[in-house]
Amino acid sequence: MLWDLRAAWPLSTIESHSDKVLCADWWKSGSVISGGADSKLCISSQIPLQ
């Protein structure tokens, strides 16, 4: 899950990983790049915001 820490509210769910998401950051053109405990680095281009 991607959280807005200032508002303490979830923004979206990242479903690219088979284990915990350990880090995420906004990347080019609104994409999100994330790294997980499954040893994968994923770029998600269409993250629906809640």
N, CA, C and O of each residue as an XYZ file, in Angstrom:
200
protein
N       0.837     -1.164      0.000
C       0.000      0.000      0.000
C       0.890      1.238      0.000
O       1.921      1.261      0.672
N       0.506      2.245     -0.733
C       1.237      3.501     -0.824
C       0.512      4.524      0.040
O      -0.668      4.800     -0.173
N       1.226      5.088      1.021
C       0.605      5.987      2.006
C       1.054      7.427      1.826
O       2.192      7.691      1.438
N       0.144      8.362      2.114
C       0.482      9.773      2.278
C       0.763      9.955      3.762
O      -0.169     10.000      4.564
N       2.027     10.060      4.139
C       2.392     10.125      5.552
C       1.934     11.411      6.221
O       1.705     11.426      7.431
N       1.798     12.489      5.461
C       1.333     13.750      6.052
C      -0.113     13.647      6.495
O      -0.487     14.191      7.535
N      -0.922     12.960      5.721
C      -2.347     12.837      6.034
C      -2.671     11.514      6.732
O      -3.801     11.308      7.174
N      -1.681     10.617      6.832
C      -1.890      9.279      7.411
C      -3.058      8.574      6.732
O      -3.950      8.035      7.388
N      -3.029      8.595      5.390
C      -4.122      8.034      4.601
C      -3.543      7.240      3.434
O      -2.593      7.698      2.799
N      -4.091      6.059      3.135
C      -3.579      5.285      1.999
C      -3.938      5.938      0.662
O      -5.058      6.411      0.471
N      -2.971      5.957     -0.258
C      -3.189      6.528     -1.590
C      -3.536      5.466     -2.623
O      -4.380      5.683     -3.492
N      -2.883      4.322     -2.520
C      -3.057      3.287     -3.536
C      -2.448      1.975     -3.057
O      -1.760      1.932     -2.037
N      -2.707      0.917     -3.800
C      -2.128     -0.392     -3.514
C      -1.207     -0.788     -4.661
O      -1.591     -0.713     -5.828
N       0.003     -1.208     -4.327
C       0.961     -1.687     -5.321
C       0.875     -3.209     -5.320
O       1.185     -3.846     -4.313
N       0.459     -3.791     -6.432
C       0.239     -5.235     -6.496
C       1.290     -5.964     -7.333
O       1.095     -7.128     -7.684
N       2.394     -5.302     -7.656
C       3.423     -5.888     -8.522
C       4.314     -6.888     -7.805
O       4.985     -7.689     -8.457
N       4.334     -6.860     -6.481
C       5.252     -7.693     -5.706
C       4.531     -8.891     -5.099
O       3.338     -8.831     -4.802
N       5.278     -9.983     -4.921
C       4.714    -11.179     -4.290
C       4.996    -11.216     -2.790
O       4.574    -12.143     -2.098
N       5.715    -10.200     -2.286
C       6.014    -10.082     -0.863
C       5.900     -8.604     -0.489
O       5.407     -7.810     -1.290
N       6.336     -8.225      0.685
C       6.202     -6.853      1.172
C       6.917     -5.854      0.268
O       7.991     -6.145     -0.259
N       6.323     -4.682      0.092
C       6.978     -3.557     -0.573
C       7.794     -2.840      0.493
O       7.251     -2.434      1.521
N       9.098     -2.680      0.257
C       9.979     -2.079      1.250
C      10.233     -0.601      0.999
O      10.495      0.148      1.940
N      10.160     -0.168     -0.261
C      10.364      1.245     -0.572
C       9.652      1.571     -1.880
O       9.462      0.710     -2.740
N       9.268      2.825     -2.003
C       8.600      3.285     -3.229
C       8.845      4.775     -3.377
O       9.000      5.490     -2.387
N       8.878      5.240     -4.621
C       9.069      6.663     -4.893
C       8.403      6.994     -6.219
O       8.291      6.140     -7.098
N       7.960      8.248     -6.355
C       7.409      8.715     -7.628
C       8.541      8.769     -8.629
O       9.658      9.160     -8.291
N       8.259      8.379     -9.856
C       9.255      8.356    -10.903
C       8.720      9.127    -12.090
O       7.755      9.876    -11.936
N       9.295      8.979    -13.248
C       8.922      9.739    -14.441
C       7.424      9.698    -14.729
O       6.798      8.643    -14.630
N       6.862     10.831    -15.079
C       5.479     10.963    -15.564
C       4.433     10.307    -14.671
O       3.479      9.709    -15.169
N       4.603     10.413    -13.369
C       3.602      9.886    -12.454
C       3.694      8.403    -12.179
O       2.829      7.848    -11.501
N       4.722      7.749    -12.687
C       4.918      6.327    -12.395
C       5.484      6.171    -10.987
O       6.002      7.126    -10.408
N       5.379      4.971    -10.447
C       5.944      4.659     -9.140
C       6.955      3.537     -9.326
O       6.666      2.531     -9.974
N       8.141      3.714     -8.757
C       9.155      2.663     -8.764
C       9.220      2.110     -7.344
O       9.238      2.871     -6.377
N       9.254      0.787     -7.221
C       9.216      0.181     -5.890
C      10.157     -1.013     -5.817
O      10.417     -1.687     -6.814
N      10.658     -1.255     -4.618
C      11.496     -2.412     -4.348
C      10.860     -3.224     -3.240
O      10.297     -2.666     -2.298
N      10.946     -4.538     -3.348
C      10.265     -5.376     -2.370
C      11.128     -6.470     -1.784
O      12.251     -6.708     -2.229
N      10.582     -7.135     -0.774
C      11.249     -8.253     -0.117
C      11.378     -9.457     -1.045
O      12.100    -10.405     -0.739
N      10.684     -9.421     -2.171
C      10.797    -10.488     -3.170
C      11.991    -10.277     -4.102
O      12.143    -10.995     -5.091
N      12.842     -9.287     -3.785
C      14.055     -8.953     -4.551
C      13.755     -8.418     -5.938
O      14.607     -8.502     -6.823
N      12.561     -7.867     -6.152
C      12.199     -7.296     -7.451
C      12.155     -5.777     -7.362
O      11.802     -5.210     -6.328
N      12.516     -5.131     -8.458
C      12.367     -3.699     -8.645
C      11.291     -3.526     -9.703
O      11.447     -4.011    -10.824
N      10.200     -2.842     -9.369
C       9.057     -2.731    -10.280
C       8.766     -1.272    -10.596
O       8.880     -0.403     -9.732
N       8.390     -1.014    -11.836
C       7.920      0.301    -12.256
C       6.457      0.143    -12.628
O       6.118     -0.605    -13.545
N       5.600      0.843    -11.922
C       4.154      0.767    -12.149
C       3.696      2.094    -12.726
O       3.844      3.137    -12.089
N       3.140      2.061    -13.928
C       2.787      3.306    -14.607
C       1.350      3.737    -14.374
O       1.033      4.916    -14.529
N       0.487      2.826    -14.013
C      -0.911      3.200    -13.824
C      -1.364      2.813    -12.426
O      -2.050      1.809    -12.238
N      -0.971      3.622    -11.449
C      -1.362      3.397    -10.061
C      -2.633      4.202     -9.807
O      -2.583      5.432     -9.801
N      -3.761      3.545     -9.599
C      -4.993      4.297     -9.310
C      -4.952      4.872     -7.899
O      -4.779      4.130     -6.931
N      -5.108      6.180     -7.778
C      -5.112      6.817     -6.464
C      -6.507      6.776     -5.879
O      -7.494      6.950     -6.593
N      -6.588      6.546     -4.581
C      -7.884      6.478     -3.897
C      -8.330      7.850     -3.458
O      -9.399      7.991     -2.865
